[in-house]
Amino acid sequence: MLTDATREKLKHVSTATLATALFKRGLRRQYLQDVHPLRFKGDNMVGPAYTLRYMPAREDLNPISVFQDRAHPQRKAVEECPPGAVMVIDSRRDARAASAGSILVTRLMVRGCAGIVTDGGFRDSPEIADLALPSYHHRPSAPTNLTIHQAIDINVPIGCGDAPVFPGDIVVGDGEGVIVIPAHLADEIADEATEMTAFEDFVTEKVREGRSILGLYPPTDEQSKIDFAEWRTRTGR
C-alpha cells in the first residue's frame, strides 16, 4: 500500500534518480520508452497502477455499437479506477488510434485519479493537456480506439512502453517521462531517492561554483563528505 509519506517523497524526486536506485537492485526496464508528458505542470504524478490492456482489434467484434455496453472494458475501467491511482494503458506502443479522449480523461480527473499513461496516443490531446490530471502518451492520435485497439482486460499485468507493469505498482511521472516501481520496493526506493536527491542538489551547487566533479561525484574525497554533511546541516536537508 502506498503511504502518504512515500507518496510525498516520490513527488520530489526525478525519474532519473529513481532509475538509478532501481538499477542498483538489478531492475533495468522500469522506465517507459517513448512515453512523454502532454504538458508537465511542475508536480510529479504518483500513484498505484490500475491497468487496461488493449489487443489488436478484430473488426467483427469491435464496431462502434460496443460502446452501448455499460460493461465495455474501457468505460468500465474509467469508472472503476480508484481515486489516487494512475490508469496505465497497454496499447502495444501503437499510436495509430487513440487510447482515450478528453471526455474519459476528464472523468478520471473528476473521480480523483492521479493520472493516466499510455504507450499509444490520446485524441483531443490539446484539451487533455489543459486538464489538471497529469497525462503521458507517445503522440497525439485522432482516430477512435476501435479502429486499431480492442479493450480486453482490466487490472492485469501488462507491458507499457516495454516496461512491465503489475496492478498496484507505483507509477511516477515527471517532466521527462514515467517510471514504475515494484510495490514492495516503493518505501525503500523513495527513501533512497530522497537521500540521493539531497546529494545531487549539493553536487549541483558545488559544480555551479566551479568545483571539479572528480572526488565530488562520487564523493571519493573525504573533504566532499565533510562538505556534504555541513551543507545538510545548513540547508536542513
DRENVEXMAR-335790 format. One record per residue (C-alpha): residue number from 1; residue in three letters; x, y, z. Coordinates in Angstrom, 2 decimals. Example, Ala and Ser with C-alpha at 12.3 -4.5 7.8 and 13.67 -1.06 7.14 Angstrom:
<pts>
n: 1	res: ALA	c1: 12.30	c2: -4.50	c3: 7.80
n: 2	res: SER	c1: 13.67	c2: -1.06	c3: 7.14
</pts>
This chain:
<pts>
n: 1	res: MET	c1: 0.00	c2: 0.00	c3: 0.00
n: 2	res: LEU	c1: 1.27	c2: 3.46	c3: -0.93
n: 3	res: THR	c1: 1.58	c2: 5.52	c3: 2.24
n: 4	res: ASP	c1: 1.13	c2: 9.28	c3: 2.33
n: 5	res: ALA	c1: 4.75	c2: 9.67	c3: 3.42
n: 6	res: THR	c1: 6.08	c2: 7.65	c3: 0.48
n: 7	res: ARG	c1: 3.77	c2: 9.43	c3: -1.98
n: 8	res: GLU	c1: 5.08	c2: 12.80	c3: -0.75
n: 9	res: LYS	c1: 8.71	c2: 11.72	c3: -1.11
n: 10	res: LEU	c1: 8.13	c2: 10.47	c3: -4.65
n: 11	res: LYS	c1: 6.62	c2: 13.82	c3: -5.62
n: 12	res: HIS	c1: 10.02	c2: 15.45	c3: -5.11
n: 13	res: VAL	c1: 12.45	c2: 13.09	c3: -6.86
n: 14	res: SER	c1: 13.19	c2: 12.64	c3: -10.56
n: 15	res: THR	c1: 12.60	c2: 9.59	c3: -12.69
n: 16	res: ALA	c1: 16.35	c2: 9.72	c3: -13.42
n: 17	res: THR	c1: 17.19	c2: 9.34	c3: -9.74
n: 18	res: LEU	c1: 14.60	c2: 6.60	c3: -9.35
n: 19	res: ALA	c1: 16.03	c2: 4.77	c3: -12.36
n: 20	res: THR	c1: 19.46	c2: 4.71	c3: -10.71
n: 21	res: ALA	c1: 18.02	c2: 3.41	c3: -7.43
n: 22	res: LEU	c1: 16.20	c2: 0.65	c3: -9.31
n: 23	res: PHE	c1: 19.30	c2: -0.17	c3: -11.35
n: 24	res: LYS	c1: 21.21	c2: -0.78	c3: -8.11
n: 25	res: ARG	c1: 18.67	c2: -3.52	c3: -7.40
n: 26	res: GLY	c1: 19.05	c2: -5.09	c3: -10.85
n: 27	res: LEU	c1: 15.90	c2: -3.53	c3: -12.35
n: 28	res: ARG	c1: 16.75	c2: -2.08	c3: -15.76
n: 29	res: ARG	c1: 13.46	c2: -1.89	c3: -17.66
n: 30	res: GLN	c1: 11.15	c2: 0.12	c3: -15.41
n: 31	res: TYR	c1: 11.27	c2: 3.37	c3: -17.42
n: 32	res: LEU	c1: 8.59	c2: 3.60	c3: -20.12
n: 33	res: GLN	c1: 10.11	c2: 4.07	c3: -23.57
n: 34	res: ASP	c1: 8.78	c2: 6.77	c3: -25.92
n: 35	res: VAL	c1: 6.18	c2: 7.99	c3: -23.40
n: 36	res: HIS	c1: 6.12	c2: 11.74	c3: -22.75
n: 37	res: PRO	c1: 4.09	c2: 14.26	c3: -20.75
n: 38	res: LEU	c1: 1.45	c2: 16.13	c3: -22.72
n: 39	res: ARG	c1: 2.25	c2: 19.18	c3: -20.60
n: 40	res: PHE	c1: 4.21	c2: 18.92	c3: -17.37
n: 41	res: LYS	c1: 2.93	c2: 21.41	c3: -14.80
n: 42	res: GLY	c1: 5.69	c2: 21.06	c3: -12.21
n: 43	res: ASP	c1: 4.25	c2: 18.39	c3: -9.88
n: 44	res: ASN	c1: 5.14	c2: 14.72	c3: -10.15
n: 45	res: MET	c1: 2.39	c2: 12.23	c3: -10.86
n: 46	res: VAL	c1: 2.42	c2: 9.49	c3: -8.19
n: 47	res: GLY	c1: 0.01	c2: 6.64	c3: -7.63
n: 48	res: PRO	c1: -0.55	c2: 2.88	c3: -7.76
n: 49	res: ALA	c1: -1.13	c2: 1.40	c3: -11.21
n: 50	res: TYR	c1: -4.59	c2: 0.43	c3: -12.38
n: 51	res: THR	c1: -4.23	c2: -1.22	c3: -15.76
n: 52	res: LEU	c1: -6.16	c2: -1.56	c3: -19.01
n: 53	res: ARG	c1: -4.96	c2: -3.88	c3: -21.78
n: 54	res: TYR	c1: -5.74	c2: -3.50	c3: -25.46
n: 55	res: MET	c1: -5.29	c2: -6.22	c3: -28.05
n: 56	res: PRO	c1: -5.37	c2: -5.76	c3: -31.83
n: 57	res: ALA	c1: -8.97	c2: -5.08	c3: -32.83
n: 58	res: ARG	c1: -10.93	c2: -7.75	c3: -34.66
n: 59	res: GLU	c1: -13.36	c2: -5.86	c3: -36.84
n: 60	res: ASP	c1: -16.42	c2: -8.08	c3: -36.37
n: 61	res: LEU	c1: -16.12	c2: -7.75	c3: -32.58
n: 62	res: ASN	c1: -15.27	c2: -4.06	c3: -32.42
n: 63	res: PRO	c1: -17.99	c2: -1.96	c3: -34.12
n: 64	res: ILE	c1: -19.00	c2: 1.44	c3: -32.74
n: 65	res: SER	c1: -22.00	c2: -0.23	c3: -31.08
n: 66	res: VAL	c1: -19.79	c2: -1.89	c3: -28.45
n: 67	res: PHE	c1: -19.80	c2: 1.41	c3: -26.55
n: 68	res: GLN	c1: -23.50	c2: 0.85	c3: -25.81
n: 69	res: ASP	c1: -22.44	c2: -1.90	c3: -23.42
n: 70	res: ARG	c1: -22.09	c2: -0.35	c3: -19.95
n: 71	res: ALA	c1: -19.55	c2: -3.07	c3: -19.12
n: 72	res: HIS	c1: -17.26	c2: -2.24	c3: -22.06
n: 73	res: PRO	c1: -13.75	c2: -2.66	c3: -20.57
n: 74	res: GLN	c1: -12.55	c2: 0.84	c3: -21.46
n: 75	res: ARG	c1: -15.61	c2: 2.55	c3: -20.00
n: 76	res: LYS	c1: -15.69	c2: 0.19	c3: -17.02
n: 77	res: ALA	c1: -12.04	c2: 0.90	c3: -16.26
n: 78	res: VAL	c1: -12.62	c2: 4.66	c3: -16.27
n: 79	res: GLU	c1: -15.50	c2: 4.27	c3: -13.81
n: 80	res: GLU	c1: -13.63	c2: 1.86	c3: -11.53
n: 81	res: CYS	c1: -10.06	c2: 3.24	c3: -11.46
n: 82	res: PRO	c1: -9.64	c2: 4.06	c3: -7.75
n: 83	res: PRO	c1: -9.13	c2: 7.65	c3: -6.58
n: 84	res: GLY	c1: -5.41	c2: 8.29	c3: -6.21
n: 85	res: ALA	c1: -4.49	c2: 5.62	c3: -8.76
n: 86	res: VAL	c1: -2.83	c2: 6.04	c3: -12.16
n: 87	res: MET	c1: -4.53	c2: 4.39	c3: -15.12
n: 88	res: VAL	c1: -1.86	c2: 2.70	c3: -17.25
n: 89	res: ILE	c1: -2.93	c2: 1.54	c3: -20.72
n: 90	res: ASP	c1: -1.13	c2: -1.10	c3: -22.73
n: 91	res: SER	c1: -1.58	c2: 0.00	c3: -26.34
n: 92	res: ARG	c1: 1.28	c2: -2.16	c3: -27.67
n: 93	res: ARG	c1: 3.23	c2: 1.03	c3: -28.49
n: 94	res: ASP	c1: 0.74	c2: 1.60	c3: -31.31
n: 95	res: ALA	c1: -0.43	c2: 5.21	c3: -31.65
n: 96	res: ARG	c1: -2.30	c2: 4.79	c3: -34.94
n: 97	res: ALA	c1: -5.53	c2: 5.10	c3: -32.95
n: 98	res: ALA	c1: -6.34	c2: 6.79	c3: -29.66
n: 99	res: SER	c1: -6.14	c2: 5.04	c3: -26.32
n: 100	res: ALA	c1: -8.65	c2: 7.52	c3: -24.84
n: 101	res: GLY	c1: -10.04	c2: 11.01	c3: -25.38
n: 102	res: SER	c1: -10.68	c2: 14.11	c3: -23.33
n: 103	res: ILE	c1: -14.12	c2: 13.09	c3: -22.01
n: 104	res: LEU	c1: -12.83	c2: 9.88	c3: -20.44
n: 105	res: VAL	c1: -9.72	c2: 11.59	c3: -19.10
n: 106	res: THR	c1: -11.88	c2: 14.35	c3: -17.62
n: 107	res: ARG	c1: -13.97	c2: 11.70	c3: -15.89
n: 108	res: LEU	c1: -10.81	c2: 10.23	c3: -14.33
n: 109	res: MET	c1: -9.84	c2: 13.70	c3: -13.14
n: 110	res: VAL	c1: -13.24	c2: 14.38	c3: -11.58
n: 111	res: ARG	c1: -13.16	c2: 11.00	c3: -9.84
n: 112	res: GLY	c1: -9.88	c2: 11.94	c3: -8.14
n: 113	res: CYS	c1: -7.48	c2: 9.68	c3: -10.03
n: 114	res: ALA	c1: -3.79	c2: 10.62	c3: -10.02
n: 115	res: GLY	c1: -3.03	c2: 10.41	c3: -13.74
n: 116	res: ILE	c1: -3.23	c2: 8.48	c3: -16.99
n: 117	res: VAL	c1: -0.47	c2: 6.86	c3: -19.06
n: 118	res: THR	c1: -0.39	c2: 5.08	c3: -22.40
n: 119	res: ASP	c1: 2.32	c2: 3.94	c3: -24.78
n: 120	res: GLY	c1: -0.08	c2: 4.82	c3: -27.60
n: 121	res: GLY	c1: -1.74	c2: 8.18	c3: -28.16
n: 122	res: PHE	c1: -4.60	c2: 10.34	c3: -26.95
n: 123	res: ARG	c1: -7.19	c2: 12.08	c3: -29.10
n: 124	res: ASP	c1: -8.28	c2: 15.58	c3: -28.04
n: 125	res: SER	c1: -4.72	c2: 15.97	c3: -26.79
n: 126	res: PRO	c1: -4.79	c2: 19.81	c3: -26.58
n: 127	res: GLU	c1: -7.79	c2: 19.57	c3: -24.24
n: 128	res: ILE	c1: -6.19	c2: 16.79	c3: -22.20
n: 129	res: ALA	c1: -3.00	c2: 18.83	c3: -21.86
n: 130	res: ASP	c1: -5.04	c2: 21.63	c3: -20.28
n: 131	res: LEU	c1: -6.60	c2: 19.38	c3: -17.63
n: 132	res: ALA	c1: -5.31	c2: 19.26	c3: -14.06
n: 133	res: LEU	c1: -4.81	c2: 15.49	c3: -14.39
n: 134	res: PRO	c1: -1.22	c2: 14.51	c3: -15.33
n: 135	res: SER	c1: -1.19	c2: 12.68	c3: -18.67
n: 136	res: TYR	c1: 1.51	c2: 10.87	c3: -20.64
n: 137	res: HIS	c1: 1.46	c2: 9.33	c3: -24.11
n: 138	res: HIS	c1: 3.62	c2: 8.69	c3: -27.18
n: 139	res: ARG	c1: 1.95	c2: 11.16	c3: -29.56
n: 140	res: PRO	c1: -1.44	c2: 12.63	c3: -30.47
n: 141	res: SER	c1: -3.81	c2: 10.33	c3: -32.35
n: 142	res: ALA	c1: -7.25	c2: 11.38	c3: -33.58
n: 143	res: PRO	c1: -8.78	c2: 8.05	c3: -34.77
n: 144	res: THR	c1: -11.09	c2: 6.29	c3: -32.33
n: 145	res: ASN	c1: -9.52	c2: 3.40	c3: -30.43
n: 146	res: LEU	c1: -11.91	c2: 0.92	c3: -32.07
n: 147	res: THR	c1: -10.12	c2: 1.17	c3: -35.41
n: 148	res: ILE	c1: -6.93	c2: -0.43	c3: -34.03
n: 149	res: HIS	c1: -7.45	c2: -1.39	c3: -30.37
n: 150	res: GLN	c1: -9.86	c2: -3.75	c3: -28.63
n: 151	res: ALA	c1: -10.12	c2: -3.27	c3: -24.85
n: 152	res: ILE	c1: -9.90	c2: -6.75	c3: -23.39
n: 153	res: ASP	c1: -8.59	c2: -6.86	c3: -19.79
n: 154	res: ILE	c1: -8.74	c2: -4.66	c3: -16.68
n: 155	res: ASN	c1: -6.22	c2: -4.62	c3: -13.84
n: 156	res: VAL	c1: -3.98	c2: -7.42	c3: -15.07
n: 157	res: PRO	c1: -0.20	c2: -7.39	c3: -15.58
n: 158	res: ILE	c1: 0.66	c2: -5.51	c3: -18.77
n: 159	res: GLY	c1: 3.56	c2: -4.09	c3: -20.72
n: 160	res: CYS	c1: 3.62	c2: -0.35	c3: -21.34
n: 161	res: GLY	c1: 6.47	c2: 1.29	c3: -23.21
n: 162	res: ASP	c1: 8.34	c2: -2.02	c3: -22.91
n: 163	res: ALA	c1: 8.17	c2: -1.84	c3: -19.10
n: 164	res: PRO	c1: 6.42	c2: -4.48	c3: -17.01
n: 165	res: VAL	c1: 3.52	c2: -3.05	c3: -15.00
n: 166	res: PHE	c1: 1.67	c2: -5.03	c3: -12.36
n: 167	res: PRO	c1: -1.50	c2: -3.72	c3: -10.72
n: 168	res: GLY	c1: -0.55	c2: -1.81	c3: -7.59
n: 169	res: ASP	c1: 2.99	c2: -0.99	c3: -8.74
n: 170	res: ILE	c1: 3.84	c2: 2.63	c3: -8.00
n: 171	res: VAL	c1: 3.88	c2: 4.88	c3: -11.05
n: 172	res: VAL	c1: 5.87	c2: 8.12	c3: -11.01
n: 173	res: GLY	c1: 5.83	c2: 10.69	c3: -13.80
n: 174	res: ASP	c1: 7.91	c2: 13.87	c3: -14.05
n: 175	res: GLY	c1: 8.87	c2: 16.31	c3: -16.80
n: 176	res: GLU	c1: 10.87	c2: 13.63	c3: -18.62
n: 177	res: GLY	c1: 8.62	c2: 10.60	c3: -18.51
n: 178	res: VAL	c1: 7.27	c2: 7.73	c3: -16.42
n: 179	res: ILE	c1: 8.88	c2: 5.03	c3: -14.30
n: 180	res: VAL	c1: 7.30	c2: 2.09	c3: -12.48
n: 181	res: ILE	c1: 8.44	c2: 0.97	c3: -9.03
n: 182	res: PRO	c1: 7.55	c2: -2.55	c3: -7.86
n: 183	res: ALA	c1: 5.11	c2: -2.06	c3: -5.00
n: 184	res: HIS	c1: 7.16	c2: -3.95	c3: -2.41
n: 185	res: LEU	c1: 10.16	c2: -1.66	c3: -3.06
n: 186	res: ALA	c1: 8.32	c2: 1.66	c3: -3.01
n: 187	res: ASP	c1: 9.16	c2: 2.73	c3: 0.56
n: 188	res: GLU	c1: 12.87	c2: 1.94	c3: 0.39
n: 189	res: ILE	c1: 13.24	c2: 3.37	c3: -3.13
n: 190	res: ALA	c1: 11.52	c2: 6.59	c3: -2.02
n: 191	res: ASP	c1: 13.85	c2: 6.89	c3: 0.98
n: 192	res: GLU	c1: 16.98	c2: 6.23	c3: -1.07
n: 193	res: ALA	c1: 15.92	c2: 8.58	c3: -3.87
n: 194	res: THR	c1: 15.24	c2: 11.35	c3: -1.35
n: 195	res: GLU	c1: 18.76	c2: 10.93	c3: 0.03
n: 196	res: MET	c1: 20.21	c2: 10.80	c3: -3.49
n: 197	res: THR	c1: 18.35	c2: 13.97	c3: -4.45
n: 198	res: ALA	c1: 19.82	c2: 15.84	c3: -1.50
n: 199	res: PHE	c1: 23.32	c2: 14.78	c3: -2.53
n: 200	res: GLU	c1: 22.69	c2: 15.63	c3: -6.17
n: 201	res: ASP	c1: 21.47	c2: 19.10	c3: -5.20
n: 202	res: PHE	c1: 24.62	c2: 19.60	c3: -3.13
n: 203	res: VAL	c1: 26.82	c2: 18.46	c3: -6.03
n: 204	res: THR	c1: 24.99	c2: 20.71	c3: -8.49
n: 205	res: GLU	c1: 25.54	c2: 23.70	c3: -6.22
n: 206	res: LYS	c1: 29.26	c2: 22.97	c3: -5.97
n: 207	res: VAL	c1: 29.67	c2: 22.37	c3: -9.71
n: 208	res: ARG	c1: 27.96	c2: 25.69	c3: -10.43
n: 209	res: GLU	c1: 30.52	c2: 27.29	c3: -8.11
n: 210	res: GLY	c1: 33.25	c2: 25.88	c3: -10.36
n: 211	res: ARG	c1: 34.26	c2: 22.75	c3: -8.47
n: 212	res: SER	c1: 35.52	c2: 19.68	c3: -10.34
n: 213	res: ILE	c1: 33.39	c2: 16.55	c3: -10.30
n: 214	res: LEU	c1: 36.49	c2: 14.45	c3: -9.57
n: 215	res: GLY	c1: 36.36	c2: 13.36	c3: -5.96
n: 216	res: LEU	c1: 32.97	c2: 15.01	c3: -5.63
n: 217	res: TYR	c1: 30.70	c2: 12.87	c3: -7.77
n: 218	res: PRO	c1: 31.03	c2: 10.19	c3: -6.50
n: 219	res: PRO	c1: 32.41	c2: 11.59	c3: -3.20
n: 220	res: THR	c1: 35.70	c2: 9.70	c3: -3.12
n: 221	res: ASP	c1: 37.45	c2: 12.64	c3: -1.44
n: 222	res: GLU	c1: 36.90	c2: 12.75	c3: 2.32
n: 223	res: GLN	c1: 36.50	c2: 16.53	c3: 2.12
n: 224	res: SER	c1: 33.49	c2: 16.09	c3: -0.15
n: 225	res: LYS	c1: 31.77	c2: 14.02	c3: 2.53
n: 226	res: ILE	c1: 32.58	c2: 16.63	c3: 5.17
n: 227	res: ASP	c1: 31.29	c2: 19.41	c3: 2.93
n: 228	res: PHE	c1: 28.08	c2: 17.49	c3: 2.23
n: 229	res: ALA	c1: 27.45	c2: 16.97	c3: 5.94
n: 230	res: GLU	c1: 27.94	c2: 20.68	c3: 6.56
n: 231	res: TRP	c1: 25.63	c2: 21.52	c3: 3.62
n: 232	res: ARG	c1: 22.89	c2: 19.29	c3: 5.03
n: 233	res: THR	c1: 23.13	c2: 20.98	c3: 8.40
n: 234	res: ARG	c1: 22.97	c2: 24.41	c3: 6.79
n: 235	res: THR	c1: 20.08	c2: 23.62	c3: 4.45
n: 236	res: GLY	c1: 18.11	c2: 21.31	c3: 6.72
n: 237	res: ARG	c1: 18.23	c2: 18.56	c3: 4.09
</pts>
